[in-house]
Amino acid sequence: MKRNIYLDFSYLLVLAASFGAVLVLGVIVAPIVFHTDILPVDILIDKYNAGIVMAEIFHRFSYWLYVVVLYVAVYESIAYKTAKRDPIVLASASLVLFASLMFSVVYAPKILSMQALGKEATLSDTFVNIHLAAEIDFKLLAVSLLVLFIRRLMLLKID
């Protein structure tokens, strides 16, 4: 059976773009939004309002994660049915699906709803724990996207 090179390329592109987006949001955007005091202009945003801005950014990023979930699920299902099975791919693809859905369906909406309750709600232990879990989930998503990308690239080279 001949492989569809365009499908493989688009899949790798989606994985790489998603990993890049996770990296940019976590390493560049979040530190700047939460530390406006380091900017060379006089813009100061308190932590609560910076959190609202970041939550909206992550909420909008969740829409992209839904596309990633759909793409990974369809591509990996087709690959699995055509006997292109690999335990590393299966594990990392499962983690991508799990982490993406947890972030988009659970953490982002929960953080937004708690922020809507006001500043006091964001100071609670519940909010702190949800935020920590979302950070861990985001890191898990980054690692699993990277592993899936590298492994799929290796398997394409072998074929």
N, C-alpha and C positions, 0 to 999 in steps of 0.2 A: 504494500500500500504506500503510495506516495504521500509525503508530508506536505501540508500546505504551509509554505514558507512565510506567507503573509500573516497567517493566523499566529504562527509561532513568534514572528517578529513583533506583532501587535501585543501579544501576551507579555513578552519580555519588556516591551516599552511601557505597558501599564504597570508592571511590577516595579520597574526602575523609577518611573515617575512618582509612583506612590511612596517608594522608599525616600526619594528626594524630597517629597512634600513633607513627610513625617520628620525628616531631618531638619528641614528649613523651619518648620513650625516649632519644633522642640529646641533647636539650638540657636536659632537667630531671632525669630519673632517673639517668642515668650520672654527671653531675657530683656529685649528692648522694651516691650510693653510694660513689664513689671519694674524696670529700672530706668524710667524716663529721666531721672536725675543725672545720668551719664551723658545725655544728649547735649550737643553744643548750643542748643537753643533753650529758652526758658519755658519748658513745658513740664509741668509736674502733674502727674495723675496719681491719686492715692491708690492703695492696693485694692480696695473694693471696686473702684471704677475700672482699674486695669484688668481685674478679674472678669468684669462684665464684657469688656472688649475682647479678651481672649476666649471667653466662653462663646461669644458670637462667631469668632473666627473658627473655633473648633466645631461649632454647630454646623456651619456652612461646609466645613471640610467633611463632615459626616455624610453629606450627599455624595461626595466623590467615593467615600468608602463603600457606600451601597453599590456603586458601579463596580468597584473592585471585587466585592463579594460575589456579585453576579458573574463577572468575568472569570474569576478563579473557580467558582463552582462549576460553571459550564465547561471551561477548558479542561479542568482536571477530571471531570466526569467523562468527557469524551476520551481523554487519554487513558483513563482507567478501563473503559469499555473496550478500547482497542489494544489492550494488554500491554500498555506502556506504564507498568506499575513500578514504583520505587518507594521504599519505606521512608526515605528522607523527604521526598516530595510529598508523600501522603501526610506525614507529621507536620511539615512546615505549612502546607496548604490548609490543613485543619486549624493550625494556630492562627493563620492569617484570617480565616473565616471567623473563628472564635473571637479573636482580639478586635477585629473590625466591628463585628456585631455588638460586642460588649461595649465598646466605646460609643458607637453610634446610637444604640438602642437603650443602653442603661446609663452610662456615665454622663454623657453630654446632656441629655434631657434632665437627669436628676440634678446636676449642677445648676442648670438654668432655672429649674423650678425652685431650688433653694435660694438662689440669688434673687429671685422675684419676691421672696419673703422679706428681704431686706438684709442690711449689713449684719445684724445680730445672728441671723441664721448661718452666715458664712463664717462666723467665729466659733460655731459649735463643733464638738468632737465628731459628730456625724459627717459634717461637711469636710472636715480635715481628712477623715478616713476615706470618704468617697473620692476626694481629690487625689490622695495618695494612690489609691487603687487605679484611678484613671491614668496617672503618670506611669505606674508600673505596666499597665495594659498597653500604653502607647509605646513604651520601650520594647515590650514583647512583640508588638506589631512590627516595629522597625527591624528587629532581629529576624523574625520569621519571614518578612518580605525579602530581606537580604539573602537568607539561606535558600528560600524558594527560587529566587532569581539565579543565584549561582548554580544551584543544582540543576535547574532546567537548562541553563546554558551549557553545563557539562554534558547533560544527556543529549542535547542537540548535536554537540560536537561528536559524541560517540556514534550517533546514528549516521 
